[in-house]
Amino acid sequence: MKIALFATCIVDAMYPSTARATVSILERLGHDVVFPAGQACCGQMHLNSGYFPEAVPVVRNHVEAFESQEYDVAVAPSGSCVASVKHQHAMLARSVGDADLETRATAVGSRTYELSALLTDVLGITDAAAQLGSWYPHRITYHPSCHGMRLLRLGDRQADLLRTVEGLDLEPLPEADQCCGFGGTFSLKNADVSSAMLADKNANITATGAQLCSGGDASCLMHIGGGLSREGSSISTLHLAEILASTREHPAPPPGSVRGGTRHAADLPGKARQ
């Protein structure tokens, strides 16, 4: 199968290791991964903030980028960005009366999947250790992001994959369905409320006794990791894709090597630092 990688802004700019992990997983399964070069922002933050006219050219660019490449399905390691592509793009085009863009956006969205949904629903992955060779012998907990739960309805797909990683001990997160407080521009426009929500989330993460918190959205993990770091916590964060891509031969960074949502070069294997 030919699979197009939708990298997303934050992964491309701050967490390229998550994109590389996504590619590694798919190539390990024998698929051909392509990268539509014209992709940029999907417009989620414009849309969520109500800037519809400004979002139109951003959405049009995404549609054109993913129309320019031959592929069977597209995948992104981000529930929020996939939710925007699948649910917001056609809605935006319809709201501005662009029927052509609506039809094209619907077509692109119908072939775009969040990583865990692609793995389970399309590629038939139910056992990460057996089918991917995933190995990560650490005690972790898992935060399900809002868009994945409420718009994409991912359910337990991400958690179920983590449970099947060899050596991994998954601790249940109290009040897991509560927002971490990031919400894109929400964390800037409503900083005090966002900080209070984050404090509750991180208190629950700490209560699990886990060494690391994983999830499917880099933005949430950045927010959570930054809060933990400011508290002086030793708990780190790591994207689901990097744990699934981790093997005995090429392990992902252990807990503690990703602090405040940022990986420290000194903690990486030599090849990763190059």
Order of alpha helices (4+ residues) and beta strands (2+ residues): beta-alpha-alpha-beta-alpha-alpha-beta-alpha-alpha-alpha-beta-alpha-beta-alpha-alpha-beta-alpha-alpha-beta-alpha-beta-alpha-beta-beta-alpha
